[in-house]
Amino acid sequence: QVQLKQWGAGLLKPSETLSLTCAVYGGSFIDYHWSWIRQPPGKGLEWIGEIYHTGTTDYNPSLKSRVTISVDTSKKQFSLNLNSVTAADTALYYCARGGGKSSLRYWGQGTLVTVSS
Amino acid sequence: DIVMTQSPDSLAVSLGERATINCKSSQSVLYSSNDKNYVGWYQQKPGQPPKLVIYWASNRESGVPDRFSGSGSGTDFTLTISSLQAEDVALYYCQQYYSSPWTFGQGTRVEIK
């Protein structure tokens, strides 16, 4: 059974860097792409970007200048960094298995990140 | 970017009745080489992450009740709940994974009438 568990700081000040990590339990890590998705309060879903175990990444152009996704295959973990955050980055952030032309089959529990001065 | 537009934004259906959600993509998401439509449907209940219910437009995810079905091809897709149950109250999103950036519809809220 595949499980994704994520963690990271939940409260940031404007201009700081958002950092989240997602650990994968069960199943193959190298056969899939791994994505980050966010959902502002009361709003819809936005795909942030993805990574493959080789380190190959793909980012949403809307966030590309501020996003870095990295991977640690030995730990079956991948991470999201989003720099220069503003209140507009306040959202529930999810990690998920999928992307790379596949559906998002497994999701983490979500991390609420609030940006406030 | 491919824009996914869902309709309606919300609908209220009586228990046991049919619920139908539409999703239209701004360009075709059908790959002619494999005849697959790169569309998924997700169900999201309050306080929970989205859950995949349909992939490749019409394939039901394992464990999803057979009252859920997906159809459509090219640019027009439908999620149907044949007999609405109380546990189906949720937000539903379509998503295309044909062309990056992968994009979602705005969501449709399904409620009990």
Chai-1 contact restraints between the chains, C-beta under 6 A:
chainA,res_idxA,chainB,res_idxB,connection_type,confidence,min_distance_angstrom,max_distance_angstrom,comment,restraint_id
A,G44,B,F104,contact,1.0,0.0,6.0,A-B,restraint_1
A,G44,B,Q106,contact,1.0,0.0,6.0,A-B,restraint_2
A,G44,B,G107,contact,1.0,0.0,6.0,A-B,restraint_3
A,L45,B,Y93,contact,1.0,0.0,6.0,A-B,restraint_4
A,L45,B,F104,contact,1.0,0.0,6.0,A-B,restraint_5
A,W47,B,P101,contact,1.0,0.0,6.0,A-B,restraint_6
A,W47,B,W102,contact,1.0,0.0,6.0,A-B,restraint_7
A,D58,B,S100,contact,1.0,0.0,6.0,A-B,restraint_8
A,N60,B,P101,contact,1.0,0.0,6.0,A-B,restraint_9
A,Y94,B,P49,contact,1.0,0.0,6.0,A-B,restraint_10
A,K101,B,Y97,contact,1.0,0.0,6.0,A-B,restraint_11
A,S103,B,G40,contact,1.0,0.0,6.0,A-B,restraint_12
A,S103,B,L52,contact,1.0,0.0,6.0,A-B,restraint_13
A,S103,B,Y55,contact,1.0,0.0,6.0,A-B,restraint_14
A,R105,B,L52,contact,1.0,0.0,6.0,A-B,restraint_15
A,W107,B,P49,contact,1.0,0.0,6.0,A-B,restraint_16
A,G110,B,P49,contact,1.0,0.0,6.0,A-B,restraint_17
